[in-house]
Amino acid sequence: MGPHTPTRTGPFTTRRLDLGSFVRPASETGTGQPRVEPVLGYLVRRPEGLLLFDTGIGGGEPQTEAHYRPRRRPLAQALAAAEVDLADVSVVVNCHLHFDHCGGNPLLAPGTPILVQRTELARARRGHYTLDHLVDFPEVTYREVEGELEVWPGVRIIPTPGHTAGHQSLLVEQPDATLLLAGQARDFASEFGSDQLARQAHRDAVDPPLPHYPGWLDRIAELAPDRVLFAHDAAIWEPLD
């Protein structure tokens, strides 16, 4: 599966959606330079329906707009390129509730279930976290998750805390490959790869000091994804062997 090519085997399809980009200011990059990052969502087609993983950049307040200078691709336009309407979406999974991941949620058909970790929703509702109008809006329907959850056969939510305490990723098993939609569990594929190497060094009892790696990586290793895809990086991680 290439970066812009959906996996096609029977009724199973995973397609990446370009939902725009934003400029991360130099104060947040650690490089001394600003960086333009993509905002990517994923459309998962299964016999049970259509699952949308993240919904793009929400309408921002003036301060947020000036800080991140987003370029939005409307969710309806991104879905139309995949020959899908908003009304066709069966369920949404948000990796977390920052404004660049849940921005299209208010556009969903009323009653569309939104799956989010209970801790994430509670934090978002305390305020000073995201744009409040993206969290609670008319006829919003949350399905609060605690830990792992099998959404459909072969589609499983995996907690991957770090970027936020309630961050979650989505494992998608397909006939030709197992994908992990990692959201912002790591910003870049290279960071995820470094974590993998750090974990292996710990397992090989390499002399310290060694870098830390997130505890959820042990669970991901058990699930053995063939490809890992991200929300802010178009690169795809694959195991070395």
C-alpha positions as CSV (number, residue, x, y, z in Angstrom):
1,M,0.0,0.0,0.0
2,G,1.6,3.3,-1.1
3,P,1.0,6.5,0.8
4,H,-1.9,7.5,-1.4
5,T,-3.2,4.1,-2.4
6,P,-6.0,2.4,-0.4
7,T,-5.7,-1.2,0.5
8,R,-8.2,-3.1,-1.6
9,T,-9.1,-6.7,-0.8
10,G,-12.7,-7.6,-0.8
11,P,-14.8,-5.2,1.4
12,F,-11.9,-3.9,3.4
13,T,-10.4,-0.5,2.5
14,T,-8.4,2.0,4.4
15,R,-7.9,5.4,2.8
16,R,-5.9,8.3,4.0
17,L,-7.6,11.7,3.9
18,D,-5.8,15.1,3.4
19,L,-7.6,17.4,5.8
20,G,-5.2,20.4,5.5
21,S,-2.1,21.6,7.3
22,F,-1.0,24.1,9.9
23,V,2.2,25.9,10.8
24,R,3.7,24.8,14.1
25,P,5.6,27.8,15.5
26,A,9.2,27.7,16.3
27,S,8.5,27.8,20.0
28,E,6.9,24.3,19.7
29,T,9.2,22.6,17.2
30,G,12.4,22.4,19.2
31,T,14.4,23.3,16.1
32,G,14.3,27.1,16.2
33,Q,12.3,27.1,13.0
34,P,8.6,26.9,12.3
35,R,7.3,23.7,10.6
36,V,4.4,23.0,8.3
37,E,2.6,19.8,9.3
38,P,-0.2,17.9,7.5
39,V,-3.5,17.0,9.1
40,L,-4.5,13.5,8.1
41,G,-7.6,11.5,8.7
42,Y,-8.4,7.9,7.7
43,L,-11.5,6.3,6.3
44,V,-11.9,2.6,7.1
45,R,-14.4,0.7,5.1
46,R,-15.7,-2.6,6.5
47,P,-18.7,-4.8,6.0
48,E,-20.2,-3.2,9.1
49,G,-20.0,0.3,7.7
50,L,-17.6,3.3,7.4
51,L,-15.4,4.4,10.3
52,L,-13.7,7.8,10.2
53,F,-10.6,8.2,12.3
54,D,-10.2,12.0,13.0
55,T,-12.2,14.7,11.3
56,G,-9.8,17.6,10.6
57,I,-9.3,21.2,11.8
58,G,-12.1,23.0,13.5
59,G,-13.0,26.7,13.2
60,G,-10.6,28.5,15.4
61,E,-10.7,31.5,17.6
62,P,-8.6,34.5,16.4
63,Q,-5.7,33.7,18.7
64,T,-5.6,30.1,17.6
65,E,-5.8,31.1,13.9
66,A,-2.9,33.5,14.3
67,H,-0.9,31.0,16.3
68,Y,-1.2,28.0,13.9
69,R,-2.2,29.6,10.5
70,P,-4.2,26.5,9.4
71,R,-5.1,25.6,5.9
72,R,-8.3,23.6,6.0
73,R,-9.6,21.1,3.5
74,P,-13.3,20.7,4.3
75,L,-14.2,17.3,5.5
76,A,-17.0,17.0,3.0
77,Q,-14.6,17.7,0.2
78,A,-12.1,15.1,1.5
79,L,-14.8,12.5,1.8
80,A,-16.2,13.3,-1.7
81,A,-12.8,12.5,-3.1
82,A,-13.3,9.0,-1.6
83,E,-16.9,8.9,-3.0
84,V,-18.4,9.2,0.4
85,D,-20.9,11.6,2.0
86,L,-20.9,12.8,5.6
87,A,-24.2,10.9,6.1
88,D,-22.4,7.7,5.1
89,V,-20.1,7.7,8.1
90,S,-21.2,5.1,10.6
91,V,-18.9,5.9,13.5
92,V,-16.1,8.3,14.3
93,V,-13.0,7.6,16.4
94,N,-11.0,10.6,17.5
95,C,-7.4,9.9,18.7
96,H,-7.9,12.9,21.0
97,L,-10.0,16.1,21.2
98,H,-7.6,18.9,20.2
99,F,-9.1,21.2,17.6
100,D,-7.1,19.8,14.7
101,H,-8.4,16.2,15.2
102,C,-12.1,16.7,16.1
103,G,-12.8,19.8,14.0
104,G,-15.4,18.1,11.7
105,N,-17.3,16.4,14.5
106,P,-20.2,19.0,14.5
107,L,-20.7,18.3,10.8
108,L,-21.6,14.6,11.4
109,A,-25.2,13.4,10.9
110,P,-27.0,13.8,14.3
111,G,-26.5,10.7,16.5
112,T,-23.3,9.5,14.8
113,P,-21.4,7.8,17.6
114,I,-18.1,9.3,18.5
115,L,-15.7,7.0,20.3
116,V,-13.3,8.7,22.7
117,Q,-11.5,7.7,25.9
118,R,-13.5,8.7,29.0
119,T,-10.5,10.5,30.5
120,E,-10.0,12.5,27.2
121,L,-13.6,13.7,27.2
122,A,-13.6,14.6,30.8
123,R,-10.4,16.6,30.3
124,A,-11.8,18.4,27.3
125,R,-15.0,19.4,29.2
126,R,-13.0,21.0,31.9
127,G,-12.0,23.8,29.5
128,H,-8.8,25.5,28.4
129,Y,-8.0,22.4,26.4
130,T,-9.5,22.7,22.9
131,L,-12.3,24.7,21.3
132,D,-15.4,24.1,23.5
133,H,-17.9,24.3,20.6
134,L,-16.2,21.2,19.0
135,V,-16.7,19.1,22.1
136,D,-20.4,19.7,23.0
137,F,-22.8,20.6,20.2
138,P,-26.5,19.8,19.4
139,E,-27.2,16.0,19.2
140,V,-23.6,15.0,19.9
141,T,-23.4,11.3,20.8
142,Y,-20.3,10.1,22.6
143,R,-19.5,6.5,23.4
144,E,-17.0,6.7,26.2
145,V,-14.3,4.1,26.1
146,E,-12.1,2.9,29.0
147,G,-9.0,1.1,27.7
148,E,-9.2,-1.2,24.7
149,L,-12.3,-1.8,22.7
150,E,-13.2,-3.9,19.7
151,V,-15.3,-1.6,17.6
152,W,-15.9,-4.2,14.9
153,P,-14.2,-7.5,14.2
154,G,-10.6,-6.7,13.3
155,V,-10.9,-3.1,14.4
156,R,-9.7,-2.3,17.9
157,I,-9.1,0.9,19.9
158,I,-5.7,0.8,21.8
159,P,-4.9,3.4,24.5
160,T,-1.7,5.2,23.6
161,P,-1.3,8.0,26.2
162,G,1.4,10.5,26.1
163,H,0.5,13.4,23.9
164,T,-2.7,13.6,26.0
165,A,-3.6,11.3,28.9
166,G,-6.6,10.0,26.9
167,H,-4.9,9.5,23.5
168,Q,-6.0,6.4,21.6
169,S,-4.9,4.7,18.4
170,L,-6.8,2.3,16.1
171,L,-5.7,-1.2,15.0
172,V,-7.2,-2.3,11.7
173,E,-6.7,-5.9,10.6
174,Q,-7.0,-6.4,6.8
175,P,-6.5,-9.5,4.7
176,D,-3.1,-8.3,3.4
177,A,-1.8,-6.2,6.3
178,T,-2.5,-5.0,9.8
179,L,-2.4,-1.2,10.1
180,L,-2.1,0.9,13.2
181,L,-3.6,4.4,12.9
182,A,-1.5,6.0,15.5
183,G,-2.9,9.5,15.4
184,Q,-0.5,11.7,17.4
185,A,0.8,8.9,19.6
186,R,4.1,10.1,18.0
187,D,4.4,13.2,15.8
188,F,6.7,11.4,13.2
189,A,7.3,7.9,11.9
190,S,11.0,8.4,12.8
191,E,10.1,9.0,16.4
192,F,8.0,5.8,16.5
193,G,11.0,4.0,14.9
194,S,13.3,5.3,17.6
195,D,10.9,4.1,20.3
196,Q,11.0,0.6,18.7
197,L,14.8,0.6,18.8
198,A,14.8,1.8,22.4
199,R,12.5,-1.0,23.4
200,Q,14.6,-3.6,21.7
201,A,17.7,-2.2,23.4
202,H,16.0,-2.6,26.8
203,R,15.0,-6.2,25.9
204,D,18.5,-6.9,24.8
205,A,19.8,-5.6,28.2
206,V,22.1,-3.1,26.6
207,D,24.1,-1.2,29.2
208,P,22.4,1.9,30.5
209,P,21.8,4.7,30.0
210,L,19.1,4.0,27.5
211,P,16.2,6.2,26.2
212,H,12.7,5.8,27.6
213,Y,10.0,4.4,25.5
214,P,6.2,4.5,26.1
215,G,4.8,1.6,28.0
216,W,2.0,1.1,25.4
217,L,4.6,0.0,22.9
218,D,4.7,-3.4,24.5
219,R,1.1,-3.9,23.6
220,I,1.6,-2.6,20.1
221,A,4.5,-5.1,19.7
222,E,2.1,-8.0,20.7
223,L,-0.3,-6.8,18.0
224,A,2.5,-6.6,15.4
225,P,1.2,-4.1,12.9
226,D,2.7,-4.2,9.4
227,R,2.4,-0.5,8.9
228,V,1.9,2.5,11.3
229,L,0.3,5.7,10.0
230,F,0.2,9.1,11.7
231,A,-1.9,12.2,11.9
232,H,0.9,14.8,11.3
233,D,3.3,12.8,9.2
234,A,2.8,11.4,5.7
235,A,5.6,8.9,6.2
236,I,4.7,5.3,7.1
237,W,6.6,3.2,9.6
238,E,7.2,-0.5,8.7
239,P,9.2,-3.1,10.7
240,L,12.7,-3.7,9.5
241,D,12.0,-7.4,8.9
